[in-house]
Amino acid sequence: MVKNILIRIVVLLFFLPFVGFTQSIEEQINWLNNQVETLEAKKVEVQSKIDELKLEKIRKDIAEIGLPKPLESEEVISHLAYSLVYDENHEQAKWVVHIISTDIIDGKASRSNNFRVDTLIKTGSATEKDYFLKTKKPGDKNKYEYDGFGYDRGHLAPSADFKWNKKALSESFYYSNMSPQLADFNRKKWAKLEGLMRGYVESNNQQLFIVTGPILNDSLPVIERGENQVSIPEYFYKIALDFTNKKAIGFIMPNKDIKNPISSFAVSINDVETATGIDFFYQLDDELEEQLESQNHVSDWLPESQETDVTPIYQPSLPPGVFNTVQAKNYMGNGKKVTVKGTVVNARETKNGHLFFNLDKNYPNQIFTVAIWKKNIVNFSYNPLVEWMNKKITISGKIADFDGVPTMILDKENAVEFDEDPKYKMIVE
């Protein structure tokens, strides 16, 4: 079909000079416009066929590599770009597998928000009434009042992962792909994890197999006011596989407002299998499967700017009165002097001569910052930009709120202690 279009273009260009001998300028313009419209229609037709083939390839890859092992009693439901097993007892998917295609790099389709029942679920999927009630406002048939049950309709396979194809994106809004998630979880760290996966695809120009789901058990609470009593998961998991480069990773995150960085929730796929009882990537050769599922190299999955990130110090390992960079946020803006310990992973000098240091996490995901104003640099007998980098430091002072980032402003050298060099000792007032 593409070849035919090219032939049409060549023929059009060949006969164009002769058209002018028998037609007026206006007629030539109209004739050419008609040809353009015809070619545009053919282009749309060809692109549609290309997309169909890409979706067919995705389903083939999922079936041959990405599909978790279903139980004998389970039915695999396949849509255009993802597959799932639905758990009727919990009214949500046990797992959803999809592929983040490299086509998302140029994808421009926007959210449809057409949430709807999945008619392929024979027992019936969850519905809108499992998440909120909607009633028409008196006197205005086009406006509604909403009575929410306190949970987002959290996508398991994210709609943004299908932005290259409108049909696939639309199907991501089936209720079989939804699970109750607290807003502070769904819209914050969970969304960042989803973005991290897309960022990997864009940075490496390599597709990813993604399996996502809730960790389900019989003791979970349910949405009491909902029509089908949907279970409320306490934890969600996501695993990723770059099959070409033989890299894999897993994440298990609690369904709550998370303060810790995403990297602190990284686990191996083996760990996810233990937590869920699901056998992932079971169709691979046993040796390769174990090689992939035992990996937990979170630095392979971080953007280049975050490759030097470190996990905040485990809080219970610190002495009383000393806090890690995550707990430090609890003391932001309270005016009290506190002691914080972390690793300097980034340092910079502004054009105004001020010094800024990020502990444990780099910009733009920084979780704790130290600042030294230019006027106070003379109070240091060494260059902090050099001496602090990649070292664990313990600092003491008040924590200010700088655009939501806990920031400690230091003005004296004796407020800092280095683990590596005992000559620098913190003086606590």
C-alpha positions in Angstrom: 0.0 0.0 0.0 2.8 2.4 0.8 4.4 1.5 -2.6 1.1 2.4 -4.3 1.0 5.8 -2.6 4.6 6.5 -3.8 3.6 5.6 -7.3 0.6 8.0 -7.1 2.9 10.8 -6.0 5.4 10.2 -8.9 2.5 10.1 -11.4 1.1 13.3 -9.9 4.4 15.1 -10.3 4.9 13.8 -13.8 1.5 15.0 -15.1 1.4 18.3 -13.2 3.1 20.4 -15.9 0.5 19.1 -18.5 -2.5 20.0 -16.3 -1.7 23.6 -16.6 -2.3 23.6 -20.4 -6.0 22.7 -20.1 -7.1 24.1 -16.8 -7.3 27.5 -15.1 -5.2 28.3 -12.1 -8.2 27.8 -9.8 -9.0 24.4 -11.4 -5.4 23.4 -10.9 -5.5 24.4 -7.2 -8.7 22.5 -6.7 -7.3 19.4 -8.5 -4.2 19.5 -6.4 -6.1 19.9 -3.1 -8.2 16.9 -4.0 -5.0 14.9 -4.6 -3.6 16.0 -1.2 -6.8 14.9 0.5 -6.7 11.6 -1.2 -3.1 11.0 -0.2 -3.8 12.1 3.4 -6.7 9.6 3.6 -4.3 6.9 2.3 -1.7 7.9 4.9 -4.2 7.5 7.7 -5.2 4.1 6.3 -1.6 3.0 6.1 -0.8 4.2 9.6 -3.9 2.4 11.0 -2.6 -0.8 9.4 0.9 -0.2 10.9 -0.6 0.3 14.3 -2.7 -2.9 14.0 0.5 -4.9 13.2 2.3 -3.2 16.2 -0.5 -4.2 18.5 -0.4 -7.8 17.1 3.3 -7.9 17.8 2.7 -6.7 21.4 0.1 -9.4 22.0 2.5 -12.0 20.6 5.4 -10.8 22.8 3.1 -10.8 25.9 1.9 -14.4 25.1 5.4 -15.8 24.5 7.4 -13.9 27.2 5.5 -11.6 29.5 2.5 -13.6 30.6 2.6 -14.8 34.2 1.6 -18.4 34.8 -2.2 -18.6 35.3 -3.7 -21.2 37.6 -5.9 -23.9 36.0 -9.0 -22.1 37.3 -8.0 -18.7 35.9 -8.9 -17.2 32.6 -6.5 -14.9 30.8 -8.4 -11.8 29.4 -6.6 -10.2 26.5 -7.3 -6.7 25.2 -5.5 -4.9 22.3 -2.3 -4.1 24.3 -2.6 -5.8 27.7 -3.7 -9.0 29.3 -5.0 -9.8 32.8 -6.4 -12.3 35.2 -9.4 -11.1 37.1 -10.0 -12.0 40.8 -13.7 -12.2 41.3 -13.3 -12.5 45.1 -11.6 -9.1 45.2 -13.3 -7.5 42.1 -10.0 -6.4 40.5 -7.2 -7.8 38.5 -4.7 -10.2 40.2 -2.2 -9.0 37.6 -2.0 -6.9 34.5 0.8 -7.4 31.9 1.5 -4.9 29.2 4.4 -3.6 27.1 5.7 0.0 27.2 6.5 0.5 23.5 9.1 2.8 22.2 6.3 4.4 20.3 5.4 6.4 23.4 8.3 8.6 22.7 6.3 10.3 19.9 2.8 9.4 21.1 0.4 12.2 21.4 -3.0 10.6 22.3 -4.6 12.2 25.3 -6.6 10.6 28.2 -10.1 9.6 27.2 -11.4 9.1 30.8 -14.1 6.8 29.4 -14.2 4.5 32.5 -16.4 1.6 31.7 -17.3 -2.0 32.6 -15.1 -4.7 31.0 -17.6 -6.9 29.2 -15.0 -9.7 28.7 -15.1 -10.5 32.4 -17.7 -13.2 32.5 -18.5 -12.8 36.2 -18.8 -9.0 35.7 -16.1 -6.5 36.5 -16.2 -3.7 39.0 -18.3 -0.6 38.1 -18.4 3.1 38.7 -20.6 2.5 41.7 -17.8 0.7 43.4 -15.8 4.0 43.6 -18.5 6.8 43.9 -22.1 7.7 43.5 -23.2 10.1 40.8 -26.6 11.8 40.9 -28.0 14.6 38.7 -28.3 18.0 40.3 -31.9 19.1 40.7 -33.0 21.4 37.9 -29.9 20.8 35.8 -29.8 17.5 33.9 -26.3 18.2 32.6 -24.6 18.5 36.0 -23.9 15.9 38.6 -23.2 15.7 42.3 -20.4 13.2 43.3 -20.3 11.2 46.5 -16.8 9.6 46.6 -15.8 6.6 48.7 -12.3 8.0 49.3 -10.3 6.1 46.7 -8.9 6.8 43.2 -9.7 4.5 40.4 -6.0 3.6 40.1 -4.8 2.3 36.8 -2.7 -0.9 37.0 -1.6 -0.6 33.3 -1.2 3.3 33.1 -3.1 5.1 30.4 0.0 7.1 29.6 1.8 4.0 28.6 -0.6 3.7 25.6 -0.5 7.3 24.4 0.7 6.2 21.0 -2.6 4.4 20.1 -6.1 5.8 20.8 -7.8 2.4 20.9 -5.3 0.9 23.3 -5.4 4.0 25.5 -9.2 3.8 25.6 -9.1 0.2 26.7 -6.9 1.1 29.7 -10.0 2.6 31.3 -11.8 -0.7 31.7 -12.7 -1.2 35.4 -10.9 -4.5 35.3 -7.7 -2.4 35.1 -8.6 -0.4 38.2 -7.8 -0.9 41.8 -8.6 1.3 44.9 -5.7 3.6 45.6 -5.4 6.5 48.0 -5.0 9.7 46.2 -1.7 10.6 47.9 -0.3 7.3 46.7 -1.8 7.1 43.2 -0.9 10.7 42.3 2.5 10.9 44.0 5.1 8.1 44.3 3.1 5.5 42.3 2.8 8.0 39.5 6.5 8.7 39.8 7.3 5.0 39.5 5.1 4.8 36.4 7.0 7.8 35.0 10.3 6.1 35.9 9.4 3.2 33.7 8.5 5.4 30.7 11.7 7.4 31.2 13.7 4.2 31.0 12.0 3.4 27.6 12.6 6.9 26.3 16.2 7.0 27.5 17.2 3.6 26.3 14.9 3.4 23.2 14.0 -0.1 24.4 10.5 -1.6 25.1 9.7 -3.0 28.6 7.5 -5.8 29.8 5.5 -4.6 32.8 3.5 -6.6 35.2 1.5 -4.8 37.9 -1.0 -5.7 40.5 -2.2 -5.5 44.1 -1.1 -8.0 46.7 -4.4 -9.7 47.6 -5.4 -11.7 50.6 -8.6 -12.6 52.4 -8.0 -10.3 55.3 -8.2 -7.1 53.2 -10.8 -4.4 54.0 -13.4 -3.6 51.4 -15.1 -0.5 50.1 -18.3 -1.0 52.2 -20.5 1.5 50.3 -19.5 0.1 46.9 -21.8 -2.1 44.8 -19.4 -5.1 44.7 -17.4 -4.6 47.9 -14.0 -4.2 46.1 -11.0 -5.1 48.3 -8.7 -2.3 49.3 -5.1 -3.5 48.8 -2.4 -2.5 51.4 0.4 -3.0 48.9 1.0 -2.9 45.1 3.8 -4.4 43.1 5.3 -3.6 39.7 7.9 -5.6 37.9 9.8 -4.6 34.7 11.8 -6.6 32.2 14.1 -5.3 29.5 14.4 -8.6 27.7 16.9 -7.3 25.1 19.4 -6.1 27.6 18.6 -8.8 30.2 17.7 -6.4 33.0 14.9 -6.8 35.5 13.6 -5.2 38.7 10.7 -5.3 41.0 9.0 -2.8 43.4 6.6 -3.3 46.3 5.0 -0.1 47.6 2.4 0.5 50.4 -0.9 2.1 49.5 -0.3 5.3 51.4 1.3 8.7 51.2 4.9 7.7 50.8 7.8 9.8 52.0 10.7 7.5 51.1 12.3 7.6 47.7 11.1 5.1 45.1 14.5 3.4 45.1 14.0 2.3 48.7 11.1 0.0 47.5 13.1 -1.8 44.9 13.2 -5.6 45.2 14.0 -8.6 43.1 11.2 -10.3 41.1 11.9 -13.3 43.2 10.8 -11.2 46.2 7.6 -10.2 44.4 6.9 -13.9 43.6 7.3 -14.7 47.3 4.9 -11.9 48.3 2.2 -12.7 45.7 2.6 -16.5 44.9 2.7 -15.6 41.2 5.2 -17.2 38.8 6.4 -14.5 36.5 8.1 -15.1 33.2 7.7 -18.8 33.6 8.1 -19.5 29.9 11.7 -18.4 29.8 14.6 -20.9 30.1 15.0 -21.7 33.9 18.6 -20.5 34.0 17.7 -17.2 32.3 14.6 -16.8 34.4 16.6 -17.1 37.6 19.3 -14.7 36.3 16.7 -12.1 35.6 14.4 -12.6 38.6 17.2 -12.4 41.1 18.4 -9.0 40.0 17.9 -5.9 42.2 20.2 -3.3 40.6 18.0 -0.2 41.0 20.7 2.1 39.7 20.2 0.6 36.2 16.7 2.0 36.2 17.4 5.5 37.4 17.9 8.5 35.1 21.5 9.4 34.6 21.1 12.4 37.0 20.1 10.0 39.7 22.7 7.2 39.3 24.6 8.5 42.3 21.5 8.4 44.5 21.8 6.3 47.7 19.2 4.8 50.1 18.7 7.0 53.2 20.3 5.6 56.3 18.0 3.1 58.0 16.4 5.1 60.8 16.5 2.4 63.5 20.3 2.2 63.1 20.8 5.8 64.1 21.4 7.0 67.7 18.5 8.7 69.5 18.1 12.3 68.4 19.6 11.8 65.0 17.4 11.5 62.0 17.7 10.4 58.4 16.8 12.6 55.4 13.3 11.1 55.2 12.4 11.7 58.9 13.9 15.1 58.8 10.9 16.4 56.9 8.8 16.0 60.0 10.8 18.8 61.6 10.6 21.2 58.7 9.6 24.7 59.7 9.1 24.0 63.4 12.0 26.3 64.5 13.7 23.6 66.5 17.3 22.5 66.2 17.7 18.9 65.0 20.5 16.6 63.9 20.4 14.9 60.5 22.7 12.4 58.8 23.0 11.5 55.1 25.3 11.2 52.1 26.1 14.2 49.9 25.4 13.1 46.3 25.2 16.5 44.6 26.9 19.9 45.2 26.7 23.2 43.3 27.6 26.8 43.5 25.0 29.4 42.3 25.9 32.4 40.2 25.5 34.4 43.4 28.1 32.4 45.1 25.8 30.4 47.4 26.5 26.7 48.0 23.8 24.0 47.9 24.2 20.3 48.7 21.6 17.5 48.2 21.8 14.6 50.6 20.9 11.0 49.4 18.8 12.1 46.4 19.7 14.3 43.4 17.7 17.0 41.8 14.9 17.0 40.8 14.0 14.3 43.4 15.9 15.8 46.2 14.6 15.1 49.7 17.0 17.1 51.8 19.2 20.1 51.0 21.9 21.9 52.9 22.7 25.5 52.1 25.7 27.8 52.9 25.2 31.4 52.0 28.1 33.2 50.3 28.8 35.5 53.3 29.3 32.4 55.6 31.7 30.5 53.4 34.6 32.3 55.1 33.6 30.5 58.3 34.8 27.2 56.7 38.6 26.4 56.7 38.1 24.1 53.7 36.1 24.0 50.5 32.8 22.3 51.2 32.3 21.7 47.5 35.3 19.4 47.5 35.3 18.0 51.0 31.7 17.1 51.3 31.1 15.2 48.0 30.2 11.5 48.4 30.7 11.6 52.1 28.3 10.8 55.0 27.8 13.9 57.1 26.0 14.6 60.3 24.7 18.2 60.6 22.8 20.2 63.2 20.5 23.1 62.8 17.0 24.3 62.0 15.2 23.0 59.0 13.5 25.5 56.7 10.8 24.9 54.1 12.2 25.7 50.6 9.4 25.0 48.1 8.5 21.8 50.1 12.1 20.6 50.3 13.6 20.4 53.9 16.6 22.7 53.8 19.1 23.3 56.6 21.1 26.5 56.4 24.6 26.3 57.9 26.8 29.2 58.9 29.6 27.5 60.9 32.1 24.8 60.2 31.6 23.2 63.6 28.0 22.2 62.7 29.3 19.4 60.5 30.8 16.0 61.3 32.3 13.7 58.8 32.2 9.9 59.3 35.4 9.5 57.3 37.4 12.2 59.1 37.3 12.4 62.9 39.0 15.8 62.9 35.7 17.4 62.0 33.5 17.1 65.1 30.0 18.4 65.4 29.5 20.8 68.3 26.0 20.5 69.7 24.8 23.6 71.6 
